């Protein structure tokens, strides 16, 4: 396990990497140092062939309560621009491996935006989601308007970003913002179990599924279907595909190597 004061990384033998935010005194608020650490960690994991799935969590109590508001007290427009904080989020966007967010407690502002960078969100029953930036005279700045729009549609997005209201895990599930809601004590174990299941599958197929799904959502239906068809055909030239079919007929677990 690798640790910094604000983030821990545990790469397990089963191909699952667990990233945990650790700023309990600030409810895991995403200051610049933590965002840099997240960026560096995801760049590392993207290039590590031993890692097949990444789970990110804030622990049992809170996921991330937003940006660190102390950073906003004296910042000017020029200073905010010159920080180029978008570069720290890009390593999550570019990560080819599935990302599962295990959310307990607050996922607000930047914390909600961080969760939305995942491919699957598992939420504990007590989780709260929201984009409250408008209450500070601001607006979301790391995808809160655009990723939310693509996840839950215009009218639910407008409700959340214009009012700054918080929603429960159950409400988020009904809107389509989270994948599943579980008991709080099961959030991390269930997310880990799901990560292990995905890690046991063909990493080539899994990464193709993620790439095609993400690219296709902003294309025309015909273009996205063509993209899917080509990726489907490409997989027939992999050893994993042959192993999967042979294992099915031989009634044994498949052993996928990522080739």
Helices and strands as residue ranges (DSSP letters): E 2-3, E 7-11, E 16-21, G 24-26, H 32-46, E 53-57, G 69-72, H 77-83, H 86-93, E 98-103, E 106-108, H 110-116, E 120-124, E 128-130, G 132-136, H 146-152, H 154-163, E 166-168, H 169-175, E 180-182, G 184-186, H 187-199, H 203-216, H 221-234, G 235-237, H 239-250
